[in-house]
């Protein structure tokens, strides 16, 4: 069931050619072992499993530095710290600078929830070369993701069918079919991963990070969180404020919103991104191949999706481009301005009867590898979201809320509204209406909002800064497009973040970069 709540940065990396991962077991008994005293065995990283995106082992960094992988034991149930354990997969690149200049480890979470840090960090490793001069760059597969006791639901063939379903039902029959499909998916998650499902909450992952801090030998947790990673970072700051080191939150999740409010905010955010795309395409010197005016672009996209509801297009055989797949692909392309040319090409070809490009974009969102296997990003995404979120909207409730979602976005409104039923029949109760990130005793945390962000709307940055506490959340604004700010390569953003993480210079509150 499509759920864009926080797929965010993690899915962007799936358009890269080759990614990598490292491994671990699922669960085992730890006895009375003191897990904070464990020593990690770092080795060259193997090629990733299909559940982590497939591909080859990560290439060395410029200068020949190799990526190293290890596994860390953590309690399966943090309420029973001496009970069963699960393995958390880690990856690192040791600092390129002098040992006496090393600050410690800089831990990354790239979002999702459900994204593999093991695959994402090497894909963007060169972007963090400056930070590596004083830090070991570290990331991980959070519990429930990839090889960190990755949640398993349906098999590849079942997932192909599941992602082809009509996720915006128009009548009772389609609604019943959607609800039955979601119930079947959720039931498969319980059958195949029931032991893990109660233990994949963000609070569990935050406790894993504090254990990671100790095992890595750091007094403080230095952290770079993107998208859902900002929520994880905020929860960590709430639980362990005295252990927060230098931390940056980019593409910020609004911690004050319920799941429904988050979905509604995304409807508005993706509509804004679509408006910006249409404006950009039609402002080019050459003709925009998908419409003559901004409104014409949006009208033609709406007509394409309406036509696909009853007549899918040939795409990647034997699969066809359905209305759901096309909407999914369009949403994926709006995560980054760099993807807009793919959207233009995909729409142009779809108007001519070829759905391959939009289907490829949709596959990227869903974690489908080129060989037809799937990563577990969607299984992990739904598992973590439903374990966190207390809301359990019924189909009847969604029907009542449709007018408000359609007001937010004629194109994405139904899509995101119906996505809320993904947790309706979930076997584990949700933890809360929204996360608690209050951390009044923490040091300054830099919080970056992007005015054109579709997935985590700009307003969430101020909400996060306020929720962290006075003097803790320091907001920086980037006037740009796409999901996140640091990866835009904007010199002002790079300078502010690098100065803070490397030298401890906190940017001035209210700094604006454009």
Buried (B, 14 or more C-beta within 10 A) or exposed (E): BBBBBBBBBBBBBBBBEBBBBBBBEBBEEBEEEEBEEBEBEBEEBBBBBBBBBBBEBBEBBEEEBBBBBBBBBBBBBBEEBEBBBBBBBBBBBBBBBEEEEBBBBBBBBBBBBBBBBBBBBBBBBEEBBBBBBBBBBBBBBBBBBBBBBBBBBBEEEBBBEBBBBBBBBEEEEBBEEBBEBBBBBBBBBBEBBEBBBBBBBBBBBBBBBBBBBBBBEBEBBBBBBBBBBBBBBBBBBBBBBEBBBBBBBBBBBBBBBBBBBBBBBBBBBBBBBBBBBBEBBBEEEEEBBBBEEBEBBBBBBEEBBEBBBEEBBBBBEEBBBBBBBBBBBBBBBBBBBBBBEBBBBBBBBBBEEBBBBBBBBBBBBBBBBEEBBBBBBBBBBBBBBBBBBBBBBEBEBBEEBBEEBBEBBBBBBBBBBBBBBBBBBBBBEBBBBBBBBBBEEBBBBBBBBBBBBBBBBBBBBBBBBBBBBEEBBBBBBBBBBBBBBBBBEBEBBBEBBBEBBBEEEBBEEEBEBE
